Amino acid sequence: MEYSIFVLLLPMIMFLFIGLLQGKLKGQSAGIIGTISMSLTTIIAYAVAFDYFFSPESKIDGIYQKIVEYNWVWLQLTENLHIDLGILLDPISCMMLVVITTVSLMVHIYSLGYMHGERGFARYYAFLSLFSFSMLGLVVATNIFQMYIFWELVGVSSYLLIGFYYTKPAAIAASKKAFIVTRFADLGFLIGILVLSFYAQSFSFTDLTAPGGVALSSAAGVSFLGASAAAWGLSLIFVGGAGKSAMFPLHIWLPDAMEGPTPVSALIHAATMVVAGVYLVARMFPLYIDAAPEVLPGIAYVGAFTSLFAAVIACFQSDIKRVLAFSTISQIGFMIVALGVSGMGGHDGLGYMAGMWHLFTHAMFKALLFLGAGAVIHAVHSNEMSAMGGLRKYMPVTHITFLIACLAIAGIPPFSGFFSKDEILSACLEFSPVMFALMAGIAGLTAFYMFRLYYRIFWSTPTDVSHHTPHEAPAVMYLPLIFLAAVTLVAGFIPFGDFVTSDGAVYHIHINWTVATISIVVAVVAIAIATVKYMKEKSKAPENPLNNVGAFYRAAYRRFYIDEVYMFVTHKIIFAYISRPIKWFDRHVVDGFMNFLAWGANALSGLIKGFQSGQVQQYAYVFVLGVIILIVIALAL
């Protein structure tokens, strides 16, 4: 599978080509070139995944092995510790290659219509290629430091895409917010890497995740504040993942990131960047099991709280992209919970398999939801649900595909979300009945807010459309919707356990019909409530959504004031009592001292400049005077 290198080379070359020649690329040529390149990348990624999963060389005794290609030593740090660059192929990296290239290709095609005529069209496609290259490099990294390098590249490229509309203050603020919040989280990731590598003397995933936790055996006896060094290192690594995956309380950047173009939301905030944290935990999962199993329940609790928190907020949002943003946070929480409640191998590894399966299915139907929302926004020129209603008559393709995605995320069979979510709930039941009840309730909230969104867009009584009649998106925009809808219809029937499991062995999926029945009933009841409340709702003219509402509604709409808390802490405490004194010290003490040195040097030069007068008589006088002084000193001694 040596040709796997082209999965990285093609997007990187396209970024350089389009980025450097964007001024010379006219019309849609940049988009067409970028789309053709991504099509080739997708074909190669599919070929790599097919060869890996169906090649006899990939399995030993029925267990998928890690295959390393192009492992070059890039930086030798110590005799044993070095940073390599290469390609690691295993079940989860091959699965992610399929997910990333599929969604990226759909976004490339869709953007030909959505971004047509936009200023900076070529720049947009250059940034898409950079992001695709960064994300693909992240998932095939052979070692944790290579992953960190691409992890930061993902952060940079997402910053560029979120701030694409750089003339809009809101977009600039959102891009900076995303960059800064994730940088704080990435600091934890970096410290965790340093802790692990110090004890393991290796960055390699092959070494770190070797069976038995041999790599970190020396860290088991080292403790700090009641936890082992391995637990601290892995917890800090999870902090980095929590930042990228928008886990509470590091979630605040994701809703604001909707200021970027809608196709960017589909690519970054539905299927790829936001699942990087999930992928990180999955990649390090054997190490969590062997070296710090006590960290996993904490990961599960963080995921569960985040999922509930985001689902509640989604029920009260009026901007359709923000509903989908909080829905993404909630669904990522489901994946994190699945990993947190999982064990290693066989039935114990159900949560791991289910989490990866939900990552796959969610990527398809959430990208479909975002692209469908983009088609709606393209038609009505507004993000607010109050400006929509009755659009099923005008946008039949968008309506049907959006409904398929809503049914999938609600967990209605036979759509893909039902199967993956059912496996997560089964794993939660094995972990704790309380966790199962909580996650089943969140699944009901998911069904409610998604059908609230669906009915308010497509069924409620529309506002006045006499001045502008909505219309279906062009074919270049609705064909990706049809493709993703088709994948959503069939993905649940993939025997996912035959390919992706915690220990590489085949896991035969068996639906727990007790769990499935409960989840279906909860989802149907939630959909029925949304149907009664919103199907025939009369849309109102856009107004302040906080008029005539209760305190809880207002708090949920304001995201429970978490952003305000951050602003208070940063501006009123950090800036006022930490940054301002440091600024005063820097301006008056540090700069003052340096200015004093400059003044002193200048004053001294003024005093001694006479010695450089150029008069020979004066030089002779000074010379004779110096000789006399030296003679006097010599005689005195």
Secondary structure in CASP SS format (residue, H / E / C, confidence):
PFRMAT SS
TARGET T0000
AUTHOR 0000-0000-0000
METHOD secondary structure of the structure
MODEL  1
M C 1.00
E H 1.00
Y H 1.00
S H 1.00
I H 1.00
F H 1.00
V H 1.00
L H 1.00
L H 1.00
L H 1.00
P H 1.00
M H 1.00
I H 1.00
M H 1.00
F H 1.00
L H 1.00
F H 1.00
I H 1.00
G H 1.00
L H 1.00
L H 1.00
Q H 1.00
G H 1.00
K H 1.00
L C 1.00
K C 1.00
G C 1.00
Q C 1.00
S H 1.00
A H 1.00
G H 1.00
I H 1.00
I H 1.00
G H 1.00
T H 1.00
I H 1.00
S H 1.00
M H 1.00
S H 1.00
L H 1.00
T H 1.00
T H 1.00
I H 1.00
I H 1.00
A H 1.00
Y H 1.00
A H 1.00
V H 1.00
A H 1.00
F H 1.00
D H 1.00
Y H 1.00
F H 1.00
F H 1.00
S C 1.00
P H 1.00
E H 1.00
S H 1.00
K E 1.00
I E 1.00
D C 1.00
G C 1.00
I E 1.00
Y E 1.00
Q C 1.00
K C 1.00
I E 1.00
V E 1.00
E E 1.00
Y E 1.00
N E 1.00
W E 1.00
V E 1.00
W E 1.00
L E 1.00
Q E 1.00
L C 1.00
T C 1.00
E C 1.00
N C 1.00
L C 1.00
H E 1.00
I E 1.00
D E 1.00
L E 1.00
G E 1.00
I E 1.00
L E 1.00
L E 1.00
D C 1.00
P H 1.00
I H 1.00
S H 1.00
C H 1.00
M H 1.00
M H 1.00
L H 1.00
V H 1.00
V H 1.00
I H 1.00
T H 1.00
T H 1.00
V H 1.00
S H 1.00
L H 1.00
M H 1.00
V H 1.00
H H 1.00
I H 1.00
Y H 1.00
S H 1.00
L H 1.00
G H 1.00
Y H 1.00
M C 1.00
H C 1.00
G C 1.00
E C 1.00
R C 1.00
G C 1.00
F H 1.00
A H 1.00
R H 1.00
Y H 1.00
Y H 1.00
A H 1.00
F H 1.00
L H 1.00
S H 1.00
L H 1.00
F H 1.00
S H 1.00
F H 1.00
S H 1.00
M H 1.00
L H 1.00
G H 1.00
L H 1.00
V H 1.00
V C 1.00
A C 1.00
T C 1.00
N E 1.00
I H 1.00
F H 1.00
Q H 1.00
M H 1.00
Y H 1.00
I H 1.00
F H 1.00
W H 1.00
E H 1.00
L H 1.00
V H 1.00
G H 1.00
V H 1.00
S H 1.00
S H 1.00
Y H 1.00
L H 1.00
L H 1.00
I H 1.00
G C 1.00
F C 1.00
Y C 1.00
Y C 1.00
T C 1.00
K C 1.00
P H 1.00
A H 1.00
A H 1.00
I H 1.00
A H 1.00
A H 1.00
S H 1.00
K H 1.00
K H 1.00
A H 1.00
F H 1.00
I H 1.00
V H 1.00
T H 1.00
R H 1.00
F H 1.00
A H 1.00
D H 1.00
L H 1.00
G H 1.00
F H 1.00
L H 1.00
I H 1.00
G H 1.00
I H 1.00
L H 1.00
V H 1.00
L H 1.00
S H 1.00
F H 1.00
Y H 1.00
A H 1.00
Q C 1.00
S C 1.00
F C 1.00
S E 1.00
F H 1.00
T H 1.00
D H 1.00
L H 1.00
T C 1.00
A C 1.00
P C 1.00
G C 1.00
G C 1.00
V H 1.00
A H 1.00
L H 1.00
S H 1.00
S H 1.00
A H 1.00
A C 1.00
G C 1.00
V C 1.00
S E 1.00
F E 1.00
L C 1.00
G C 1.00
A E 1.00
S E 1.00
A H 1.00
A H 1.00
A H 1.00
W H 1.00
G H 1.00
L H 1.00
S H 1.00
L H 1.00
I H 1.00
F H 1.00
V H 1.00
G H 1.00
G H 1.00
A H 1.00
G H 1.00
K H 1.00
S C 1.00
A C 1.00
M C 1.00
F C 1.00
P C 1.00
L C 1.00
H C 1.00
I C 1.00
W H 1.00
L H 1.00
P H 1.00
D H 1.00
A H 1.00
M H 1.00
E H 1.00
G C 1.00
P C 1.00
T H 1.00
P H 1.00
V H 1.00
S H 1.00
A H 1.00
L H 1.00
I H 1.00
H H 1.00
A H 1.00
A H 1.00
T C 1.00
M H 1.00
V H 1.00
V H 1.00
A H 1.00
G H 1.00
V H 1.00
Y H 1.00
L H 1.00
V H 1.00
A H 1.00
R H 1.00
M C 1.00
F H 1.00
P H 1.00
L H 1.00
Y H 1.00
I H 1.00
D H 1.00
A H 1.00
A C 1.00
P C 1.00
E C 1.00
V H 1.00
L H 1.00
P H 1.00
G H 1.00
I H 1.00
A H 1.00
Y H 1.00
V H 1.00
G H 1.00
A H 1.00
F H 1.00
T H 1.00
S H 1.00
L H 1.00
F H 1.00
A H 1.00
A H 1.00
V H 1.00
I H 1.00
A H 1.00
C C 1.00
F C 1.00
Q C 1.00
S C 1.00
D E 1.00
I H 1.00
K H 1.00
R H 1.00
V H 1.00
L H 1.00
A H 1.00
F H 1.00
S H 1.00
T H 1.00
I H 1.00
S H 1.00
Q H 1.00
I H 1.00
G H 1.00
F H 1.00
M H 1.00
I H 1.00
V H 1.00
A H 1.00
L H 1.00
G H 1.00
V C 1.00
S C 1.00
G C 1.00
M C 1.00
G C 1.00
G H 1.00
H H 1.00
D H 1.00
G H 1.00
L H 1.00
G H 1.00
Y H 1.00
M H 1.00
A H 1.00
G H 1.00
M H 1.00
W H 1.00
H H 1.00
L H 1.00
F H 1.00
T H 1.00
H H 1.00
A H 1.00
M H 1.00
F H 1.00
K H 1.00
A H 1.00
L H 1.00
L H 1.00
F H 1.00
L H 1.00
G H 1.00
A H 1.00
G H 1.00
A H 1.00
V H 1.00
I H 1.00
H H 1.00
A H 1.00
V H 1.00
H C 1.00
S C 1.00
N C 1.00
E E 1.00
M H 1.00
S H 1.00
A H 1.00
M C 1.00
G C 1.00
G C 1.00
L H 1.00
R H 1.00
K H 1.00
Y C 1.00
M C 1.00
P H 1.00
V H 1.00
T H 1.00
H H 1.00
I H 1.00
T H 1.00
F H 1.00
L H 1.00
I H 1.00
A H 1.00
C H 1.00
L H 1.00
A H 1.00
I H 1.00
A H 1.00
G C 1.00
I C 1.00
P C 1.00
P C 1.00
F C 1.00
S H 1.00
G H 1.00
F H 1.00
F H 1.00
S H 1.00
K H 1.00
D H 1.00
E H 1.00
I H 1.00
L H 1.00
S H 1.00
A H 1.00
C H 1.00
L H 1.00
E H 1.00
F H 1.00
S C 1.00
P H 1.00
V H 1.00
M H 1.00
F H 1.00
A H 1.00
L H 1.00
M H 1.00
A H 1.00
G H 1.00
I H 1.00
A H 1.00
G H 1.00
L H 1.00
T H 1.00
A H 1.00
F H 1.00
Y H 1.00
M H 1.00
F H 1.00
R H 1.00
L H 1.00
Y H 1.00
Y H 1.00
R H 1.00
I H 1.00
F H 1.00
W C 1.00
S C 1.00
T E 1.00
P C 1.00
T C 1.00
D C 1.00
V C 1.00
S C 1.00
H C 1.00
H C 1.00
T C 1.00
P C 1.00
H C 1.00
E C 1.00
A C 1.00
P C 1.00
A H 1.00
V H 1.00
M H 1.00
Y H 1.00
L H 1.00
P H 1.00
L H 1.00
I H 1.00
F H 1.00
L H 1.00
A H 1.00
A H 1.00
V H 1.00
T H 1.00
L H 1.00
V H 1.00
A H 1.00
G H 1.00
F H 1.00
I C 1.00
P C 1.00
F H 1.00
G H 1.00
D H 1.00
F C 1.00
V C 1.00
T C 1.00
S C 1.00
D C 1.00
G C 1.00
A C 1.00
V C 1.00
Y C 1.00
H C 1.00
I C 1.00
H C 1.00
I C 1.00
N C 1.00
W H 1.00
T H 1.00
V H 1.00
A H 1.00
T H 1.00
I H 1.00
S H 1.00
I H 1.00
V H 1.00
V H 1.00
A H 1.00
V H 1.00
V H 1.00
A H 1.00
I H 1.00
A H 1.00
I H 1.00
A H 1.00
T H 1.00
V H 1.00
K H 1.00
Y H 1.00
M C 1.00
K C 1.00
E C 1.00
K E 1.00
S C 1.00
K C 1.00
A C 1.00
P C 1.00
E C 1.00
N C 1.00
P C 1.00
L C 1.00
N C 1.00
N C 1.00
V C 1.00
G C 1.00
A H 1.00
F H 1.00
Y H 1.00
R H 1.00
A H 1.00
A H 1.00
Y H 1.00
R C 1.00
R H 1.00
F H 1.00
Y H 1.00
I H 1.00
D H 1.00
E H 1.00
V H 1.00
Y H 1.00
M H 1.00
F H 1.00
V H 1.00
T H 1.00
H H 1.00
K H 1.00
I H 1.00
I H 1.00
F H 1.00
A H 1.00
Y H 1.00
I H 1.00
S H 1.00
R H 1.00
P H 1.00
I H 1.00
K H 1.00
W H 1.00
F H 1.00
D H 1.00
R H 1.00
H H 1.00
V H 1.00
V H 1.00
D H 1.00
G H 1.00
F H 1.00
M H 1.00
N H 1.00
F H 1.00
L H 1.00
A H 1.00
W H 1.00
G H 1.00
A H 1.00
N H 1.00
A H 1.00
L H 1.00
S H 1.00
G H 1.00
L H 1.00
I H 1.00
K H 1.00
G H 1.00
F H 1.00
Q H 1.00
S C 1.00
G C 1.00
Q C 1.00
V H 1.00
Q H 1.00
Q H 1.00
Y H 1.00
A H 1.00
Y H 1.00
V H 1.00
F H 1.00
V H 1.00
L H 1.00
G H 1.00
V H 1.00
I H 1.00
I H 1.00
L H 1.00
I H 1.00
V H 1.00
I H 1.00
A H 1.00
L H 1.00
A H 1.00
L C 1.00
END
